[in-house]
Amino acid sequence: MARPEPRRKANRALLVGVPEYDYKQPERPNGVPGDLKAVAHNLTALRDALGRGGVFGEDEIVESQPANVDDFDR
């Protein structure tokens, strides 16, 4: 169970990971070097660490891997 928050409000975390990119080098010189395949694993590990720390309850952590900006906005 999560520790009580001093403000008496629920703690919440939104973890956003973007593992794949449309604008990559070398096709796009100003793009990112490449996809980040470890992002999905990193989100899971971060979620587990936040849950074990006792600050967030399981239902207070949301993971998102949006495919594009519109998905992120939703």
CHARMM-style PDB file with segment names, atoms N, HN, CA, C and O in Angstrom:
ATOM      1  N   MET     1       0.844  -1.190   0.000  1.00  0.00      PROA
ATOM      2  CA  MET     1       0.000   0.000   0.000  1.00  0.00      PROA
ATOM      3  C   MET     1       0.884   1.245   0.000  1.00  0.00      PROA
ATOM      4  O   MET     1       1.935   1.277   0.639  1.00  0.00      PROA
ATOM      5  N   ALA     2       0.448   2.248  -0.713  1.00  0.00      PROA
ATOM      6  HN  ALA     2      -0.406   2.222  -1.232  1.00  0.00      PROA
ATOM      7  CA  ALA     2       1.212   3.488  -0.812  1.00  0.00      PROA
ATOM      8  C   ALA     2       1.164   4.264   0.497  1.00  0.00      PROA
ATOM      9  O   ALA     2       0.166   4.245   1.218  1.00  0.00      PROA
ATOM     10  N   ARG     3       2.268   4.945   0.784  1.00  0.00      PROA
ATOM     11  HN  ARG     3       3.078   4.960   0.199  1.00  0.00      PROA
ATOM     12  CA  ARG     3       2.312   5.792   1.982  1.00  0.00      PROA
ATOM     13  C   ARG     3       1.366   6.969   1.803  1.00  0.00      PROA
ATOM     14  O   ARG     3       1.146   7.421   0.680  1.00  0.00      PROA
ATOM     15  N   PRO     4       0.806   7.470   2.897  1.00  0.00      PROA
ATOM     16  CA  PRO     4      -0.039   8.666   2.789  1.00  0.00      PROA
ATOM     17  C   PRO     4       0.769   9.845   2.289  1.00  0.00      PROA
ATOM     18  O   PRO     4       1.926  10.017   2.675  1.00  0.00      PROA
ATOM     19  N   GLU     5       0.186  10.638   1.454  1.00  0.00      PROA
ATOM     20  HN  GLU     5      -0.753  10.499   1.140  1.00  0.00      PROA
ATOM     21  CA  GLU     5       0.824  11.814   0.885  1.00  0.00      PROA
ATOM     22  C   GLU     5       0.505  12.992   1.790  1.00  0.00      PROA
ATOM     23  O   GLU     5      -0.645  13.142   2.202  1.00  0.00      PROA
ATOM     24  N   PRO     6       1.494  13.845   2.117  1.00  0.00      PROA
ATOM     25  CA  PRO     6       1.257  14.940   3.066  1.00  0.00      PROA
ATOM     26  C   PRO     6       0.129  15.887   2.662  1.00  0.00      PROA
ATOM     27  O   PRO     6      -0.529  16.470   3.525  1.00  0.00      PROA
ATOM     28  N   ARG     7      -0.096  16.042   1.372  1.00  0.00      PROA
ATOM     29  HN  ARG     7       0.438  15.568   0.672  1.00  0.00      PROA
ATOM     30  CA  ARG     7      -1.167  16.949   0.928  1.00  0.00      PROA
ATOM     31  C   ARG     7      -2.532  16.276   0.996  1.00  0.00      PROA
ATOM     32  O   ARG     7      -3.551  16.892   0.686  1.00  0.00      PROA
ATOM     33  N   ARG     8      -2.547  15.013   1.402  1.00  0.00      PROA
ATOM     34  HN  ARG     8      -1.719  14.512   1.654  1.00  0.00      PROA
ATOM     35  CA  ARG     8      -3.771  14.197   1.468  1.00  0.00      PROA
ATOM     36  C   ARG     8      -4.402  14.008   0.092  1.00  0.00      PROA
ATOM     37  O   ARG     8      -5.622  13.905  -0.042  1.00  0.00      PROA
ATOM     38  N   LYS     9      -3.558  13.965  -0.906  1.00  0.00      PROA
ATOM     39  HN  LYS     9      -2.568  14.048  -0.796  1.00  0.00      PROA
ATOM     40  CA  LYS     9      -4.002  13.693  -2.268  1.00  0.00      PROA
ATOM     41  C   LYS     9      -3.284  12.453  -2.750  1.00  0.00      PROA
ATOM     42  O   LYS     9      -2.209  12.116  -2.254  1.00  0.00      PROA
ATOM     43  N   ALA    10      -3.873  11.775  -3.713  1.00  0.00      PROA
ATOM     44  HN  ALA    10      -4.747  12.049  -4.115  1.00  0.00      PROA
ATOM     45  CA  ALA    10      -3.254  10.570  -4.252  1.00  0.00      PROA
ATOM     46  C   ALA    10      -2.025  10.925  -5.076  1.00  0.00      PROA
ATOM     47  O   ALA    10      -2.020  11.916  -5.805  1.00  0.00      PROA
ATOM     48  N   ASN    11      -0.999  10.119  -4.955  1.00  0.00      PROA
ATOM     49  HN  ASN    11      -1.004   9.313  -4.363  1.00  0.00      PROA
ATOM     50  CA  ASN    11       0.158  10.242  -5.835  1.00  0.00      PROA
ATOM     51  C   ASN    11      -0.172   9.522  -7.126  1.00  0.00      PROA
ATOM     52  O   ASN    11      -0.824   8.478  -7.111  1.00  0.00      PROA
ATOM     53  N   ARG    12       0.273  10.072  -8.239  1.00  0.00      PROA
ATOM     54  HN  ARG    12       0.803  10.920  -8.251  1.00  0.00      PROA
ATOM     55  CA  ARG    12       0.058   9.430  -9.523  1.00  0.00      PROA
ATOM     56  C   ARG    12       1.316   9.589 -10.368  1.00  0.00      PROA
ATOM     57  O   ARG    12       2.046  10.573 -10.252  1.00  0.00      PROA
ATOM     58  N   ALA    13       1.548   8.600 -11.216  1.00  0.00      PROA
ATOM     59  HN  ALA    13       0.954   7.800 -11.310  1.00  0.00      PROA
ATOM     60  CA  ALA    13       2.689   8.663 -12.134  1.00  0.00      PROA
ATOM     61  C   ALA    13       2.224   8.251 -13.522  1.00  0.00      PROA
ATOM     62  O   ALA    13       1.508   7.263 -13.684  1.00  0.00      PROA
ATOM     63  N   LEU    14       2.636   9.015 -14.514  1.00  0.00      PROA
ATOM     64  HN  LEU    14       3.218   9.818 -14.383  1.00  0.00      PROA
ATOM     65  CA  LEU    14       2.402   8.672 -15.915  1.00  0.00      PROA
ATOM     66  C   LEU    14       3.766   8.441 -16.538  1.00  0.00      PROA
ATOM     67  O   LEU    14       4.574   9.362 -16.657  1.00  0.00      PROA
ATOM     68  N   LEU    15       4.012   7.205 -16.933  1.00  0.00      PROA
ATOM     69  HN  LEU    15       3.355   6.457 -16.837  1.00  0.00      PROA
ATOM     70  CA  LEU    15       5.286   6.832 -17.540  1.00  0.00      PROA
ATOM     71  C   LEU    15       5.075   6.723 -19.048  1.00  0.00      PROA
ATOM     72  O   LEU    15       4.285   5.901 -19.513  1.00  0.00      PROA
ATOM     73  N   VAL    16       5.773   7.541 -19.796  1.00  0.00      PROA
ATOM     74  HN  VAL    16       6.414   8.208 -19.419  1.00  0.00      PROA
ATOM     75  CA  VAL    16       5.613   7.560 -21.251  1.00  0.00      PROA
ATOM     76  C   VAL    16       6.917   7.123 -21.886  1.00  0.00      PROA
ATOM     77  O   VAL    16       7.985   7.657 -21.588  1.00  0.00      PROA
ATOM     78  N   GLY    17       6.811   6.142 -22.767  1.00  0.00      PROA
ATOM     79  HN  GLY    17       5.944   5.707 -23.009  1.00  0.00      PROA
ATOM     80  CA  GLY    17       7.982   5.659 -23.477  1.00  0.00      PROA
ATOM     81  C   GLY    17       7.732   5.655 -24.975  1.00  0.00      PROA
ATOM     82  O   GLY    17       6.653   5.283 -25.437  1.00  0.00      PROA
ATOM     83  N   VAL    18       8.733   6.070 -25.721  1.00  0.00      PROA
ATOM     84  HN  VAL    18       9.609   6.372 -25.346  1.00  0.00      PROA
ATOM     85  CA  VAL    18       8.632   6.086 -27.180  1.00  0.00      PROA
ATOM     86  C   VAL    18       9.802   5.269 -27.727  1.00  0.00      PROA
ATOM     87  O   VAL    18      10.914   5.784 -27.844  1.00  0.00      PROA
ATOM     88  N   PRO    19       9.560   3.999 -28.062  1.00  0.00      PROA
ATOM     89  CA  PRO    19      10.651   3.140 -28.503  1.00  0.00      PROA
ATOM     90  C   PRO    19      11.009   3.260 -29.984  1.00  0.00      PROA
ATOM     91  O   PRO    19      12.131   2.934 -30.373  1.00  0.00      PROA
ATOM     92  N   GLU    20      10.070   3.724 -30.816  1.00  0.00      PROA
ATOM     93  HN  GLU    20       9.159   3.989 -30.500  1.00  0.00      PROA
ATOM     94  CA  GLU    20      10.315   3.775 -32.258  1.00  0.00      PROA
ATOM     95  C   GLU    20      10.071   5.188 -32.790  1.00  0.00      PROA
ATOM     96  O   GLU    20       9.159   5.890 -32.356  1.00  0.00      PROA
ATOM     97  N   TYR    21      10.900   5.570 -33.724  1.00  0.00      PROA
ATOM     98  HN  TYR    21      11.641   4.999 -34.076  1.00  0.00      PROA
ATOM     99  CA  TYR    21      10.852   6.921 -34.274  1.00  0.00      PROA
ATOM    100  C   TYR    21      10.704   6.882 -35.782  1.00  0.00      PROA
ATOM    101  O   TYR    21      11.237   5.993 -36.445  1.00  0.00      PROA
ATOM    102  N   ASP    22       9.974   7.854 -36.320  1.00  0.00      PROA
ATOM    103  HN  ASP    22       9.541   8.576 -35.781  1.00  0.00      PROA
ATOM    104  CA  ASP    22       9.818   7.972 -37.768  1.00  0.00      PROA
ATOM    105  C   ASP    22      10.993   8.717 -38.393  1.00  0.00      PROA
ATOM    106  O   ASP    22      11.387   8.409 -39.518  1.00  0.00      PROA
ATOM    107  N   TYR    23      11.547   9.672 -37.697  1.00  0.00      PROA
ATOM    108  HN  TYR    23      11.227   9.923 -36.784  1.00  0.00      PROA
ATOM    109  CA  TYR    23      12.613  10.517 -38.236  1.00  0.00      PROA
ATOM    110  C   TYR    23      13.958  10.071 -37.688  1.00  0.00      PROA
ATOM    111  O   TYR    23      14.407  10.525 -36.635  1.00  0.00      PROA
ATOM    112  N   LYS    24      14.596   9.159 -38.440  1.00  0.00      PROA
ATOM    113  HN  LYS    24      14.231   8.790 -39.295  1.00  0.00      PROA
ATOM    114  CA  LYS    24      15.872   8.589 -38.004  1.00  0.00      PROA
ATOM    115  C   LYS    24      16.975   8.913 -39.003  1.00  0.00      PROA
ATOM    116  O   LYS    24      16.737   9.085 -40.199  1.00  0.00      PROA
ATOM    117  N   GLN    25      18.175   8.988 -38.473  1.00  0.00      PROA
ATOM    118  HN  GLN    25      18.368   8.848 -37.502  1.00  0.00      PROA
ATOM    119  CA  GLN    25      19.358   9.139 -39.315  1.00  0.00      PROA
ATOM    120  C   GLN    25      19.642   7.792 -39.977  1.00  0.00      PROA
ATOM    121  O   GLN    25      19.294   6.787 -39.357  1.00  0.00      PROA
ATOM    122  N   PRO    26      20.201   7.664 -41.100  1.00  0.00      PROA
ATOM    123  CA  PRO    26      20.762   8.700 -41.952  1.00  0.00      PROA
ATOM    124  C   PRO    26      19.741   9.297 -42.929  1.00  0.00      PROA
ATOM    125  O   PRO    26      20.030  10.309 -43.567  1.00  0.00      PROA
ATOM    126  N   GLU    27      18.552   8.689 -43.056  1.00  0.00      PROA
ATOM    127  HN  GLU    27      18.317   7.867 -42.537  1.00  0.00      PROA
ATOM    128  CA  GLU    27      17.562   9.225 -43.995  1.00  0.00      PROA
ATOM    129  C   GLU    27      17.187  10.666 -43.655  1.00  0.00      PROA
ATOM    130  O   GLU    27      16.975  11.485 -44.549  1.00  0.00      PROA
ATOM    131  N   ARG    28      17.108  10.967 -42.374  1.00  0.00      PROA
ATOM    132  HN  ARG    28      17.281  10.302 -41.647  1.00  0.00      PROA
ATOM    133  CA  ARG    28      16.786  12.320 -41.896  1.00  0.00      PROA
ATOM    134  C   ARG    28      17.988  12.843 -41.111  1.00  0.00      PROA
ATOM    135  O   ARG    28      18.182  12.436 -39.965  1.00  0.00      PROA
ATOM    136  N   PRO    29      18.795  13.724 -41.682  1.00  0.00      PROA
ATOM    137  CA  PRO    29      20.015  14.193 -41.002  1.00  0.00      PROA
ATOM    138  C   PRO    29      19.762  14.779 -39.606  1.00  0.00      PROA
ATOM    139  O   PRO    29      20.622  14.668 -38.732  1.00  0.00      PROA
ATOM    140  N   ASN    30      18.612  15.394 -39.388  1.00  0.00      PROA
ATOM    141  HN  ASN    30      17.913  15.484 -40.098  1.00  0.00      PROA
ATOM    142  CA  ASN    30      18.307  15.970 -38.071  1.00  0.00      PROA
ATOM    143  C   ASN    30      17.520  15.010 -37.189  1.00  0.00      PROA
ATOM    144  O   ASN    30      17.050  15.392 -36.118  1.00  0.00      PROA
ATOM    145  N   GLY    31      17.378  13.778 -37.632  1.00  0.00      PROA
ATOM    146  HN  GLY    31      17.761  13.468 -38.502  1.00  0.00      PROA
ATOM    147  CA  GLY    31      16.622  12.791 -36.866  1.00  0.00      PROA
ATOM    148  C   GLY    31      17.431  12.178 -35.745  1.00  0.00      PROA
ATOM    149  O   GLY    31      18.606  12.493 -35.558  1.00  0.00      PROA
ATOM    150  N   VAL    32      16.785  11.299 -35.005  1.00  0.00      PROA
ATOM    151  HN  VAL    32      15.830  11.043 -35.157  1.00  0.00      PROA
ATOM    152  CA  VAL    32      17.454  10.593 -33.905  1.00  0.00      PROA
ATOM    153  C   VAL    32      18.333   9.482 -34.485  1.00  0.00      PROA
ATOM    154  O   VAL    32      18.098   9.042 -35.611  1.00  0.00      PROA
ATOM    155  N   PRO    33      19.340   9.022 -33.737  1.00  0.00      PROA
ATOM    156  CA  PRO    33      20.243   8.000 -34.256  1.00  0.00      PROA
ATOM    157  C   PRO    33      19.559   6.669 -34.571  1.00  0.00      PROA
ATOM    158  O   PRO    33      20.013   5.947 -35.459  1.00  0.00      PROA
ATOM    159  N   GLY    34      18.490   6.331 -33.874  1.00  0.00      PROA
ATOM    160  HN  GLY    34      18.120   6.918 -33.153  1.00  0.00      PROA
ATOM    161  CA  GLY    34      17.807   5.057 -34.124  1.00  0.00      PROA
ATOM    162  C   GLY    34      16.737   4.803 -33.087  1.00  0.00      PROA
ATOM    163  O   GLY    34      16.551   5.589 -32.158  1.00  0.00      PROA
ATOM    164  N   ASP    35      16.030   3.685 -33.259  1.00  0.00      PROA
ATOM    165  HN  ASP    35      16.181   3.047 -34.014  1.00  0.00      PROA
ATOM    166  CA  ASP    35      14.991   3.303 -32.309  1.00  0.00      PROA
ATOM    167  C   ASP    35      15.606   2.925 -30.961  1.00  0.00      PROA
ATOM    168  O   ASP    35      16.789   2.596 -30.873  1.00  0.00      PROA
ATOM    169  N   LEU    36      14.791   2.978 -29.928  1.00  0.00      PROA
ATOM    170  HN  LEU    36      13.830   3.246 -29.999  1.00  0.00      PROA
ATOM    171  CA  LEU    36      15.233   2.646 -28.565  1.00  0.00      PROA
ATOM    172  C   LEU    36      14.443   1.442 -28.080  1.00  0.00      PROA
ATOM    173  O   LEU    36      13.465   1.585 -27.347  1.00  0.00      PROA
ATOM    174  N   LYS    37      14.869   0.264 -28.489  1.00  0.00      PROA
ATOM    175  HN  LYS    37      15.664   0.148 -29.084  1.00  0.00      PROA
ATOM    176  CA  LYS    37      14.120  -0.964 -28.206  1.00  0.00      PROA
ATOM    177  C   LYS    37      14.017  -1.278 -26.713  1.00  0.00      PROA
ATOM    178  O   LYS    37      13.103  -1.998 -26.311  1.00  0.00      PROA
ATOM    179  N   ALA    38      14.915  -0.765 -25.885  1.00  0.00      PROA
ATOM    180  HN  ALA    38      15.658  -0.180 -26.211  1.00  0.00      PROA
ATOM    181  CA  ALA    38      14.893  -1.064 -24.449  1.00  0.00      PROA
ATOM    182  C   ALA    38      13.832  -0.271 -23.695  1.00  0.00      PROA
ATOM    183  O   ALA    38      13.622  -0.511 -22.506  1.00  0.00      PROA
ATOM    184  N   VAL    39      13.159   0.668 -24.358  1.00  0.00      PROA
ATOM    185  HN  VAL    39      13.330   0.863 -25.324  1.00  0.00      PROA
ATOM    186  CA  VAL    39      12.197   1.533 -23.670  1.00  0.00      PROA
ATOM    187  C   VAL    39      11.095   0.720 -22.991  1.00  0.00      PROA
ATOM    188  O   VAL    39      10.748   1.006 -21.845  1.00  0.00      PROA
ATOM    189  N   ALA    40      10.543  -0.274 -23.660  1.00  0.00      PROA
ATOM    190  HN  ALA    40      10.825  -0.507 -24.591  1.00  0.00      PROA
ATOM    191  CA  ALA    40       9.466  -1.080 -23.065  1.00  0.00      PROA
ATOM    192  C   ALA    40       9.946  -1.743 -21.774  1.00  0.00      PROA
ATOM    193  O   ALA    40       9.232  -1.737 -20.771  1.00  0.00      PROA
ATOM    194  N   HSD    41      11.134  -2.306 -21.798  1.00  0.00      PROA
ATOM    195  HN  HSD    41      11.714  -2.311 -22.613  1.00  0.00      PROA
ATOM    196  CA  HSD    41      11.697  -2.934 -20.592  1.00  0.00      PROA
ATOM    197  C   HSD    41      11.943  -1.890 -19.510  1.00  0.00      PROA
ATOM    198  O   HSD    41      11.672  -2.134 -18.335  1.00  0.00      PROA
ATOM    199  N   ASN    42      12.452  -0.736 -19.900  1.00  0.00      PROA
ATOM    200  HN  ASN    42      12.672  -0.537 -20.855  1.00  0.00      PROA
ATOM    201  CA  ASN    42      12.735   0.323 -18.929  1.00  0.00      PROA
ATOM    202  C   ASN    42      11.463   0.812 -18.246  1.00  0.00      PROA
ATOM    203  O   ASN    42      11.472   1.085 -17.046  1.00  0.00      PROA
ATOM    204  N   LEU    43      10.363   0.925 -19.002  1.00  0.00      PROA
ATOM    205  HN  LEU    43      10.356   0.704 -19.977  1.00  0.00      PROA
ATOM    206  CA  LEU    43       9.100   1.357 -18.391  1.00  0.00      PROA
ATOM    207  C   LEU    43       8.639   0.354 -17.347  1.00  0.00      PROA
ATOM    208  O   LEU    43       8.188   0.736 -16.267  1.00  0.00      PROA
ATOM    209  N   THR    44       8.752  -0.917 -17.668  1.00  0.00      PROA
ATOM    210  HN  THR    44       9.119  -1.227 -18.546  1.00  0.00      PROA
ATOM    211  CA  THR    44       8.352  -1.960 -16.721  1.00  0.00      PROA
ATOM    212  C   THR    44       9.215  -1.918 -15.465  1.00  0.00      PROA
ATOM    213  O   THR    44       8.704  -2.035 -14.351  1.00  0.00      PROA
ATOM    214  N   ALA    45      10.520  -1.752 -15.644  1.00  0.00      PROA
ATOM    215  HN  ALA    45      10.936  -1.657 -16.549  1.00  0.00      PROA
ATOM    216  CA  ALA    45      11.426  -1.691 -14.497  1.00  0.00      PROA
ATOM    217  C   ALA    45      11.148  -0.449 -13.645  1.00  0.00      PROA
ATOM    218  O   ALA    45      11.180  -0.524 -12.416  1.00  0.00      PROA
ATOM    219  N   LEU    46      10.879   0.680 -14.282  1.00  0.00      PROA
ATOM    220  HN  LEU    46      10.854   0.741 -15.280  1.00  0.00      PROA
ATOM    221  CA  LEU    46      10.575   1.904 -13.542  1.00  0.00      PROA
ATOM    222  C   LEU    46       9.265   1.763 -12.788  1.00  0.00      PROA
ATOM    223  O   LEU    46       9.161   2.192 -11.639  1.00  0.00      PROA
ATOM    224  N   ARG    47       8.267   1.169 -13.421  1.00  0.00      PROA
ATOM    225  HN  ARG    47       8.351   0.820 -14.355  1.00  0.00      PROA
ATOM    226  CA  ARG    47       6.980   0.937 -12.755  1.00  0.00      PROA
ATOM    227  C   ARG    47       7.177   0.066 -11.515  1.00  0.00      PROA
ATOM    228  O   ARG    47       6.635   0.364 -10.451  1.00  0.00      PROA
ATOM    229  N   ASP    48       7.946  -1.001 -11.653  1.00  0.00      PROA
ATOM    230  HN  ASP    48       8.387  -1.243 -12.517  1.00  0.00      PROA
ATOM    231  CA  ASP    48       8.211  -1.892 -10.518  1.00  0.00      PROA
ATOM    232  C   ASP    48       8.931  -1.153  -9.393  1.00  0.00      PROA
ATOM    233  O   ASP    48       8.589  -1.315  -8.221  1.00  0.00      PROA
ATOM    234  N   ALA    49       9.925  -0.344  -9.747  1.00  0.00      PROA
ATOM    235  HN  ALA    49      10.203  -0.213 -10.699  1.00  0.00      PROA
ATOM    236  CA  ALA    49      10.684   0.400  -8.729  1.00  0.00      PROA
ATOM    237  C   ALA    49       9.789   1.399  -8.000  1.00  0.00      PROA
ATOM    238  O   ALA    49       9.869   1.525  -6.778  1.00  0.00      PROA
ATOM    239  N   LEU    50       8.942   2.107  -8.737  1.00  0.00      PROA
ATOM    240  HN  LEU    50       8.877   2.005  -9.729  1.00  0.00      PROA
ATOM    241  CA  LEU    50       8.035   3.073  -8.094  1.00  0.00      PROA
ATOM    242  C   LEU    50       7.036   2.364  -7.179  1.00  0.00      PROA
ATOM    243  O   LEU    50       6.708   2.872  -6.107  1.00  0.00      PROA
ATOM    244  N   GLY    51       6.563   1.214  -7.592  1.00  0.00      PROA
ATOM    245  HN  GLY    51       6.830   0.801  -8.464  1.00  0.00      PROA
ATOM    246  CA  GLY    51       5.636   0.447  -6.756  1.00  0.00      PROA
ATOM    247  C   GLY    51       6.295  -0.078  -5.495  1.00  0.00      PROA
ATOM    248  O   GLY    51       5.707  -0.023  -4.414  1.00  0.00      PROA
ATOM    249  N   ARG    52       7.518  -0.590  -5.627  1.00  0.00      PROA
ATOM    250  HN  ARG    52       7.995  -0.635  -6.504  1.00  0.00      PROA
ATOM    251  CA  ARG    52       8.234  -1.121  -4.453  1.00  0.00      PROA
ATOM    252  C   ARG    52       8.599  -0.026  -3.471  1.00  0.00      PROA
ATOM    253  O   ARG    52       8.723  -0.287  -2.275  1.00  0.00      PROA
ATOM    254  N   GLY    53       8.775   1.207  -3.960  1.00  0.00      PROA
ATOM    255  HN  GLY    53       8.675   1.418  -4.932  1.00  0.00      PROA
ATOM    256  CA  GLY    53       9.168   2.311  -3.089  1.00  0.00      PROA
ATOM    257  C   GLY    53       8.078   2.733  -2.126  1.00  0.00      PROA
ATOM    258  O   GLY    53       8.348   3.458  -1.168  1.00  0.00      PROA
ATOM    259  N   GLY    54       6.848   2.293  -2.359  1.00  0.00      PROA
ATOM    260  HN  GLY    54       6.628   1.704  -3.137  1.00  0.00      PROA
ATOM    261  CA  GLY    54       5.764   2.591  -1.439  1.00  0.00      PROA
ATOM    262  C   GLY    54       5.133   3.961  -1.600  1.00  0.00      PROA
ATOM    263  O   GLY    54       4.244   4.320  -0.828  1.00  0.00      PROA
ATOM    264  N   VAL    55       5.569   4.736  -2.583  1.00  0.00      PROA
ATOM    265  HN  VAL    55       6.291   4.445  -3.211  1.00  0.00      PROA
ATOM    266  CA  VAL    55       4.995   6.053  -2.793  1.00  0.00      PROA
ATOM    267  C   VAL    55       3.739   5.957  -3.652  1.00  0.00      PROA
ATOM    268  O   VAL    55       2.790   6.719  -3.467  1.00  0.00      PROA
ATOM    269  N   PHE    56       3.743   5.016  -4.590  1.00  0.00      PROA
ATOM    270  HN  PHE    56       4.514   4.397  -4.740  1.00  0.00      PROA
ATOM    271  CA  PHE    56       2.622   4.845  -5.507  1.00  0.00      PROA
ATOM    272  C   PHE    56       1.976   3.488  -5.301  1.00  0.00      PROA
ATOM    273  O   PHE    56       2.664   2.480  -5.144  1.00  0.00      PROA
ATOM    274  N   GLY    57       0.651   3.467  -5.303  1.00  0.00      PROA
ATOM    275  HN  GLY    57       0.092   4.286  -5.430  1.00  0.00      PROA
ATOM    276  CA  GLY    57      -0.080   2.217  -5.325  1.00  0.00      PROA
ATOM    277  C   GLY    57      -0.117   1.696  -6.746  1.00  0.00      PROA
ATOM    278  O   GLY    57       0.109   2.456  -7.687  1.00  0.00      PROA
ATOM    279  N   GLU    58      -0.396   0.421  -6.919  1.00  0.00      PROA
ATOM    280  HN  GLU    58      -0.580  -0.197  -6.154  1.00  0.00      PROA
ATOM    281  CA  GLU    58      -0.415  -0.186  -8.253  1.00  0.00      PROA
ATOM    282  C   GLU    58      -1.367   0.531  -9.203  1.00  0.00      PROA
ATOM    283  O   GLU    58      -1.070   0.670 -10.390  1.00  0.00      PROA
ATOM    284  N   ASP    59      -2.492   0.979  -8.696  1.00  0.00      PROA
ATOM    285  HN  ASP    59      -2.733   0.866  -7.732  1.00  0.00      PROA
ATOM    286  CA  ASP    59      -3.479   1.653  -9.542  1.00  0.00      PROA
ATOM    287  C   ASP    59      -3.167   3.135  -9.756  1.00  0.00      PROA
ATOM    288  O   ASP    59      -3.941   3.834 -10.410  1.00  0.00      PROA
ATOM    289  N   GLU    60      -2.059   3.621  -9.223  1.00  0.00      PROA
ATOM    290  HN  GLU    60      -1.431   3.053  -8.691  1.00  0.00      PROA
ATOM    291  CA  GLU    60      -1.673   5.028  -9.368  1.00  0.00      PROA
ATOM    292  C   GLU    60      -0.564   5.232 -10.400  1.00  0.00      PROA
ATOM    293  O   GLU    60      -0.066   6.344 -10.575  1.00  0.00      PROA
ATOM    294  N   ILE    61      -0.182   4.151 -11.079  1.00  0.00      PROA
ATOM    295  HN  ILE    61      -0.587   3.248 -10.937  1.00  0.00      PROA
ATOM    296  CA  ILE    61       0.868   4.225 -12.093  1.00  0.00      PROA
ATOM    297  C   ILE    61       0.276   3.796 -13.426  1.00  0.00      PROA
ATOM    298  O   ILE    61      -0.308   2.719 -13.545  1.00  0.00      PROA
ATOM    299  N   VAL    62       0.435   4.654 -14.425  1.00  0.00      PROA
ATOM    300  HN  VAL    62       0.909   5.529 -14.328  1.00  0.00      PROA
ATOM    301  CA  VAL    62      -0.067   4.357 -15.765  1.00  0.00      PROA
ATOM    302  C   VAL    62       1.106   4.369 -16.727  1.00  0.00      PROA
ATOM    303  O   VAL    62       1.914   5.298 -16.727  1.00  0.00      PROA
ATOM    304  N   GLU    63       1.193   3.324 -17.554  1.00  0.00      PROA
ATOM    305  HN  GLU    63       0.536   2.569 -17.554  1.00  0.00      PROA
ATOM    306  CA  GLU    63       2.225   3.228 -18.584  1.00  0.00      PROA
ATOM    307  C   GLU    63       1.621   3.540 -19.938  1.00  0.00      PROA
ATOM    308  O   GLU    63       0.491   3.142 -20.221  1.00  0.00      PROA
ATOM    309  N   SER    64       2.354   4.241 -20.767  1.00  0.00      PROA
ATOM    310  HN  SER    64       3.272   4.564 -20.537  1.00  0.00      PROA
ATOM    311  CA  SER    64       1.881   4.555 -22.110  1.00  0.00      PROA
ATOM    312  C   SER    64       3.038   4.496 -23.090  1.00  0.00      PROA
ATOM    313  O   SER    64       4.126   5.001 -22.813  1.00  0.00      PROA
ATOM    314  N   GLN    65       2.797   3.871 -24.245  1.00  0.00      PROA
ATOM    315  HN  GLN    65       1.913   3.460 -24.470  1.00  0.00      PROA
ATOM    316  CA  GLN    65       3.759   3.860 -25.331  1.00  0.00      PROA
ATOM    317  C   GLN    65       3.024   4.326 -26.586  1.00  0.00      PROA
ATOM    318  O   GLN    65       2.698   3.516 -27.453  1.00  0.00      PROA
ATOM    319  N   PRO    66       2.765   5.619 -26.682  1.00  0.00      PROA
ATOM    320  CA  PRO    66       1.990   6.135 -27.807  1.00  0.00      PROA
ATOM    321  C   PRO    66       2.734   5.960 -29.130  1.00  0.00      PROA
ATOM    322  O   PRO    66       3.956   6.087 -29.199  1.00  0.00      PROA
ATOM    323  N   ALA    67       1.962   5.666 -30.175  1.00  0.00      PROA
ATOM    324  HN  ALA    67       0.969   5.563 -30.118  1.00  0.00      PROA
ATOM    325  CA  ALA    67       2.547   5.487 -31.505  1.00  0.00      PROA
ATOM    326  C   ALA    67       2.824   6.827 -32.182  1.00  0.00      PROA
ATOM    327  O   ALA    67       3.669   6.920 -33.073  1.00  0.00      PROA
ATOM    328  N   ASN    68       2.099   7.868 -31.748  1.00  0.00      PROA
ATOM    329  HN  ASN    68       1.413   7.792 -31.024  1.00  0.00      PROA
ATOM    330  CA  ASN    68       2.280   9.177 -32.356  1.00  0.00      PROA
ATOM    331  C   ASN    68       1.790  10.258 -31.389  1.00  0.00      PROA
ATOM    332  O   ASN    68       1.301   9.951 -30.301  1.00  0.00      PROA
ATOM    333  N   VAL    69       1.923  11.512 -31.791  1.00  0.00      PROA
ATOM    334  HN  VAL    69       2.319  11.761 -32.674  1.00  0.00      PROA
ATOM    335  CA  VAL    69       1.564  12.624 -30.917  1.00  0.00      PROA
ATOM    336  C   VAL    69       0.064  12.618 -30.605  1.00  0.00      PROA
ATOM    337  O   VAL    69      -0.333  12.945 -29.486  1.00  0.00      PROA
ATOM    338  N   ASP    70      -0.755  12.256 -31.565  1.00  0.00      PROA
ATOM    339  HN  ASP    70      -0.432  11.991 -32.474  1.00  0.00      PROA
ATOM    340  CA  ASP    70      -2.205  12.207 -31.325  1.00  0.00      PROA
ATOM    341  C   ASP    70      -2.550  11.187 -30.251  1.00  0.00      PROA
ATOM    342  O   ASP    70      -3.389  11.454 -29.391  1.00  0.00      PROA
ATOM    343  N   ASP    71      -1.912  10.023 -30.291  1.00  0.00      PROA
ATOM    344  HN  ASP    71      -1.230   9.807 -30.990  1.00  0.00      PROA
ATOM    345  CA  ASP    71      -2.129   9.016 -29.243  1.00  0.00      PROA
ATOM    346  C   ASP    71      -1.696   9.547 -27.882  1.00  0.00      PROA
ATOM    347  O   ASP    71      -2.366   9.310 -26.877  1.00  0.00      PROA
ATOM    348  N   PHE    72      -0.580  10.262 -27.851  1.00  0.00      PROA
ATOM    349  HN  PHE    72      -0.036  10.454 -28.668  1.00  0.00      PROA
ATOM    350  CA  PHE    72      -0.098  10.838 -26.593  1.00  0.00      PROA
ATOM    351  C   PHE    72      -1.107  11.832 -26.042  1.00  0.00      PROA
ATOM    352  O   PHE    72      -1.385  11.834 -24.843  1.00  0.00      PROA
ATOM    353  N   ASP    73      -1.659  12.679 -26.909  1.00  0.00      PROA
ATOM    354  HN  ASP    73      -1.433  12.678 -27.883  1.00  0.00      PROA
ATOM    355  CA  ASP    73      -2.631  13.669 -26.471  1.00  0.00      PROA
ATOM    356  C   ASP    73      -3.883  13.042 -25.875  1.00  0.00      PROA
ATOM    357  O   ASP    73      -4.492  13.607 -24.966  1.00  0.00      PROA
ATOM    358  N   ARG    74      -4.269  11.871 -26.386  1.00  0.00      PROA
ATOM    359  HN  ARG    74      -3.774  11.412 -27.124  1.00  0.00      PROA
ATOM    360  CA  ARG    74      -5.447  11.182 -25.844  1.00  0.00      PROA
ATOM    361  C   ARG    74      -5.125  10.576 -24.501  1.00  0.00      PROA
ATOM    362  OT1 ARG    74      -5.988   9.954 -23.882  1.00  0.00      PROA
TER     363      ARG     74
END
